[in-house]
Amino acid sequence: MSSAAVPESRVTILVLSWFGEAEYRGHLRGVSERLLRYGLREGVDYAFEFHQTRSQGEVDRVVAARRGCSCIVYSTNTSPAEFMFQSASALPHVFATYSDPLADGWIESFRRPGGRATGVVEMPLAHEKRLDLLLRLVPKAKRIALVLESSDNGDLPREAARRFVRERPGISVVEVWITKGDSIDTLAGKLRAARVQAAYVPLGGELAEMADEVFAAMAHERLPAAADRRADGVRGAIVALEVDRSPNLDWIASQLAMILRGASPADIPVLSPRRLILMVNLDVSRALGLDVPRSLLRQADAIVSDGKY
């Protein structure tokens, strides 16, 4: 890439996020460090401008206020990305999403997006894979709880659950809505009322800090749970399947760098992690009296046994 292609004026990278700025300081620092490898300096060639955006109106106001500026949009979550695609803005856009941008009509293909946006997709089918793992461990389960937090609409895991049960007659997924601050007894009561034999617990975002209470409630109700983070495989999930996000920062920085150098997002491939990290907790399986198939143990990247892994 030629440095001559860098725009003469400093470019503003509008960072649109569902969560607050404090949660993304480290992330943006990582992006900045990687952009420096391309010879792009924060404060000289570009500057970040952070906006927490949780509605279409908020995104529309942000991009309207910057009309005519030299800007790139970086949406760090699925909802802000979707709002950007619904907006009338023609600003180049790099997105990070859990959804399927091809199925949603955001792009023409992963190799050549064809529009004003490119980005990174964090394996939209991972939810179904976790539910499938749970059934391998609890084959007699007919009702599975999908644990969701009340301040988040949980669209992606809910859509995944609907796809999952359509292909498995006799299996149902029951939504269990919990609230930040719920006690262990309250959580246990909600799980008990759902009359489920297992649970899927995608504890992302603001709900992550409730993980200890959630898994304590699972243990109280003797419910095997699948999770989406390795840390929750230690806390009490019987199985955790985490997307390996280690390449994401490099990919996002490279996409932003190409656009800063003058490339069109239409020609920059959309990328997606392919590696999943599997953790199995044998301590939980023993406590619940469940056998873990040897085939699953052979696939595991980490196994918790006697409190160690």
Phi and psi in degrees as a GROMACS rama.xvg file:
@    title "Ramachandran Plot"
@    xaxis  label "Phi"
@    yaxis  label "Psi"
@TYPE xy
-85.9275  134.45  SER-2
-64.6189  -19.1905  SER-3
-65.6259  -19.5288  ALA-4
-81.0782  -9.49863  ALA-5
-68.5248  131.085  VAL-6
-57.8508  147.221  PRO-7
-66.4227  -37.5181  GLU-8
-91.125  152.161  SER-9
-66.8129  135.838  ARG-10
-94.1115  138.661  VAL-11
-93.4933  125.234  THR-12
-96.6061  105.811  ILE-13
-78.4171  110.15  LEU-14
-93.6246  114.179  VAL-15
-106.258  122.533  LEU-16
-137.039  145.284  SER-17
-70.2392  -31.3204  TRP-18
-101.118  172.62  PHE-19
-75.7  165.876  GLY-20
-63.9428  -35.4694  GLU-21
-58.4389  -34.5767  ALA-22
-72.0684  -15.1677  GLU-23
-114.582  5.94247  TYR-24
-61.384  -47.1784  ARG-25
-64.2702  -39.218  GLY-26
-61.8159  -48.5938  HIS-27
-68.1083  -32.1433  LEU-28
-62.8279  -39.8659  ARG-29
-64.3862  -40.5759  GLY-30
-62.7821  -43.8538  VAL-31
-61.6508  -42.0522  SER-32
-62.0599  -37.7505  GLU-33
-75.519  -34.9607  ARG-34
-64.2118  -31.4766  LEU-35
-62.7832  -29.7146  LEU-36
-64.241  -24.3683  ARG-37
-92.2168  7.94381  TYR-38
79.2167  18.3029  GLY-39
-107.38  119.925  LEU-40
-106.286  129.814  ARG-41
-65.0936  136.096  GLU-42
88.0106  -13.7638  GLY-43
-115.562  -58.6763  VAL-44
-91.1119  -23.8482  ASP-45
-158.697  165.079  TYR-46
-144.003  139.774  ALA-47
-80.855  141.343  PHE-48
-131.801  107.44  GLU-49
-89.6284  137.401  PHE-50
-138.332  125.025  HIS-51
-82.6078  120.259  GLN-52
-130.754  119.666  THR-53
-122.424  15.7739  ARG-54
-153.603  162.148  SER-55
-61.0036  -40.5559  GLN-56
-62.2551  -39.6146  GLY-57
-65.272  -42.7126  GLU-58
-64.5656  -44.0939  VAL-59
-59.7767  -40.0671  ASP-60
-67.2117  -39.7645  ARG-61
-63.1956  -49.4196  VAL-62
-72.0484  -32.0537  VAL-63
-66.2795  -37.2515  ALA-64
-68.4738  -20.8651  ALA-65
-106.534  18.0695  ARG-66
-59.1591  131.282  ARG-67
88.6817  -5.41387  GLY-68
-84.2935  166.796  CYS-69
-88.9028  94.4702  SER-70
-134.251  151.934  CYS-71
-125.837  141.075  ILE-72
-99.3514  132.836  VAL-73
-121.344  108.089  TYR-74
-96.8264  122.454  SER-75
-88.1645  -9.0484  THR-76
-138.982  167.043  ASN-77
-62.4737  -46.7804  THR-78
-63.1772  -49.734  SER-79
-58.6284  -34.859  PRO-80
-63.7802  -44.082  ALA-81
-62.9066  -40.4157  GLU-82
-62.1134  -38.3619  PHE-83
-62.7191  -40.9588  MET-84
-68.6488  -25.3119  PHE-85
-84.3616  -13.4004  GLN-86
-80.4366  167.828  SER-87
-91.267  5.63396  ALA-88
-67.4326  141.757  SER-89
-103.651  11.1551  ALA-90
-65.274  140.959  LEU-91
-60.9234  145.965  PRO-92
-139.649  128.326  HIS-93
-112.649  126.217  VAL-94
-119.294  153.044  PHE-95
-120.838  127.328  ALA-96
-147.258  154.805  THR-97
-96.9183  -10.0346  TYR-98
-86.018  179.064  SER-99
-100.735  102.476  ASP-100
-66.2347  -24.6707  PRO-101
-73.0088  -47.7625  LEU-102
-64.5235  -32.6342  ALA-103
-81.1473  -5.40143  ASP-104
81.0618  16.0595  GLY-105
-75.1094  -32.5623  TRP-106
-132.85  159.876  ILE-107
-84.9465  -33.2517  GLU-108
-163.493  161.206  SER-109
-68.7652  -37.0113  PHE-110
-71.8042  -37.4894  ARG-111
-138.6  92.7632  ARG-112
-57.7558  -36.495  PRO-113
82.6761  -2.06286  GLY-114
-125.713  -142.099  GLY-115
-100.175  10.098  ARG-116
-138.117  149.631  ALA-117
-142.243  176.99  THR-118
169.23  -160.049  GLY-119
-124.994  132.895  VAL-120
-112.595  126.265  VAL-121
-95.258  66.9089  GLU-122
46.9132  81.3703  MET-123
-61.6226  -20.0894  PRO-124
-90.3646  4.18015  LEU-125
-62.988  -33.2068  ALA-126
-60.054  -47.0161  HIS-127
-62.9478  -36.0347  GLU-128
-63.2803  -38.6532  LYS-129
-68.4462  -40.755  ARG-130
-63.6187  -38.9164  LEU-131
-65.0652  -41.0715  ASP-132
-60.6781  -40.0686  LEU-133
-62.1403  -40.6909  LEU-134
-69.3638  -30.8277  LEU-135
-64.2553  -33.5266  ARG-136
-85.0625  -29.6223  LEU-137
-127.928  69.0299  VAL-138
-63.2292  -19.1841  PRO-139
-86.6292  -5.90589  LYS-140
-67.127  130.436  ALA-141
-113.68  -24.6528  LYS-142
-123.767  120.981  ARG-143
-116.184  131.002  ILE-144
-79.2642  136.156  ALA-145
-107.541  106.961  LEU-146
-86.5088  119.847  VAL-147
-129.474  154.121  LEU-148
-99.0553  138.857  GLU-149
-67.8399  -19.6979  SER-150
-85.9049  -5.18674  SER-151
-120.063  135.282  ASP-152
-73.6872  -13.8647  ASN-153
59.6963  32.7009  GLY-154
-58.5919  -43.2781  ASP-155
-66.9677  -52.0049  LEU-156
-64.7236  -29.974  PRO-157
-68.0704  -42.7859  ARG-158
-63.6042  -41.0167  GLU-159
-62.8451  -41.2046  ALA-160
-63.4095  -39.1612  ALA-161
-64.181  -42.1259  ARG-162
-63.1964  -40.3938  ARG-163
-61.8764  -47.8483  PHE-164
-74.0161  -25.9256  VAL-165
-60.3527  -31.6048  ARG-166
-93.1875  0.821104  GLU-167
-135.446  83.5344  ARG-168
-56.1524  137.264  PRO-169
93.9526  -11.91  GLY-170
-101.893  134.508  ILE-171
-127.527  148.022  SER-172
-114.025  123.967  VAL-173
-106.737  124.904  VAL-174
-76.8714  126.271  GLU-175
-117.224  111.699  VAL-176
-95.8901  125.472  TRP-177
-117.864  162.433  ILE-178
-122.826  138.713  THR-179
-54.0633  127.179  LYS-180
100.887  -8.58062  GLY-181
-57.2892  138.43  ASP-182
-77.0586  167.497  SER-183
-60.7822  -41.0192  ILE-184
-62.7413  -41.5546  ASP-185
-63.9402  -44.8136  THR-186
-61.7285  -44.2648  LEU-187
-61.5547  -39.5885  ALA-188
-63.8383  -39.2676  GLY-189
-65.957  -40.5342  LYS-190
-66.7346  -40.5468  LEU-191
-64.5132  -41.2916  ARG-192
-64.8344  -25.9824  ALA-193
-76.4468  -15.1367  ALA-194
54.5439  52.6005  ARG-195
-108.048  160.483  VAL-196
-107.944  -4.89779  GLN-197
-163.666  169.857  ALA-198
-146.598  145.123  ALA-199
-110.47  126.891  TYR-200
-124.813  87.407  VAL-201
-83.8771  87.9551  PRO-202
-90.423  76.4569  LEU-203
-101.663  171.555  GLY-204
59.0543  -136.297  GLY-205
-65.7777  -23.6545  GLU-206
-75.3026  -17.0236  LEU-207
-57.2814  -33.8531  ALA-208
-72.2842  -8.46585  GLU-209
-93.2996  5.24113  MET-210
-56.1085  -44.2409  ALA-211
-60.4607  -43.4845  ASP-212
-66.9692  -40.5802  GLU-213
-62.2841  -46.9243  VAL-214
-75.1467  -25.0359  PHE-215
-65.7192  -39.6587  ALA-216
-66.1541  -38.588  ALA-217
-60.0834  -44.6131  MET-218
-64.0175  -40.5995  ALA-219
-59.4946  -39.7569  HIS-220
-90.8275  1.38654  GLU-221
54.2261  48.3919  ARG-222
-105.867  123.039  LEU-223
-70.8602  137.292  PRO-224
-129.902  146.226  ALA-225
-105.452  145.4  ALA-226
-133.954  170.936  ALA-227
-108.719  7.3639  ASP-228
-135.822  141.059  ARG-229
-58.4142  -37.3513  ARG-230
-58.4991  -33.7779  ALA-231
-77.2482  -20.8023  ASP-232
-67.6675  -25.7869  GLY-233
-83.2721  -37.3291  VAL-234
-68.3414  -28.481  ARG-235
156.186  -2.08378  GLY-236
-72.5214  143.482  ALA-237
-73.2705  -27.3367  ILE-238
-147.516  141.651  VAL-239
-133.06  135.87  ALA-240
-127.681  109.046  LEU-241
-110.443  136.583  GLU-242
-71.4446  129.954  VAL-243
-74.7147  102.422  ASP-244
-91.4278  5.82112  ARG-245
-56.815  -32.4549  SER-246
-80.6131  -10.5174  PRO-247
-60.5189  -46.0923  ASN-248
-60.494  -41.7361  LEU-249
-61.4223  -44.121  ASP-250
-65.1602  -46.4347  TRP-251
-61.8351  -44.4132  ILE-252
-62.1517  -40.2462  ALA-253
-66.8656  -37.9764  SER-254
-66.8891  -43.8256  GLN-255
-62.9006  -40.8721  LEU-256
-62.1356  -42.8166  ALA-257
-62.5898  -40.0361  MET-258
-69.5498  -41.4435  ILE-259
-60.168  -29.4393  LEU-260
-84.1733  -4.52533  ARG-261
112.911  -0.396918  GLY-262
-73.9453  155.412  ALA-263
-90.4434  135.23  SER-264
-55.948  -27.9727  PRO-265
-58.1552  -25.197  ALA-266
-105.667  3.03894  ASP-267
-102.609  117.09  ILE-268
-57.7784  143.602  PRO-269
-81.3559  133.778  VAL-270
-114.362  156.501  LEU-271
-148.148  132.759  SER-272
-59.7763  145.666  PRO-273
-113.49  -13.0755  ARG-274
-97.5764  133.204  ARG-275
-114.224  139.225  LEU-276
-105.386  119.028  ILE-277
-103.56  127.992  LEU-278
-122.972  134.079  MET-279
-118.936  134.077  VAL-280
-105.345  101.312  ASN-281
-71.5053  -27.2834  LEU-282
-61.7345  -42.1947  ASP-283
-68.7418  -42.9179  VAL-284
-61.0485  -39.9022  SER-285
-66.1923  -42.7874  ARG-286
-62.5057  -31.3587  ALA-287
-94.2915  -4.12797  LEU-288
70.1771  33.644  GLY-289
-110.43  138.686  LEU-290
-89.2547  135.844  ASP-291
-97.0658  122.048  VAL-292
-55.7185  140.109  PRO-293
-59.4061  -34.3662  ARG-294
-61.4222  -34.757  SER-295
-73.5004  -38.5542  LEU-296
-63.8615  -36.1004  LEU-297
-66.8228  -29.0848  ARG-298
-81.2097  -18.7868  GLN-299
-66.5474  137.979  ALA-300
-83.4994  -26.0888  ASP-301
-149.433  144.595  ALA-302
-129.018  128.734  ILE-303
-92.4404  123.833  VAL-304
-148.451  129.039  SER-305
55.6846  37.4158  ASP-306
76.1656  4.23025  GLY-307
-121.857  155.19  LYS-308
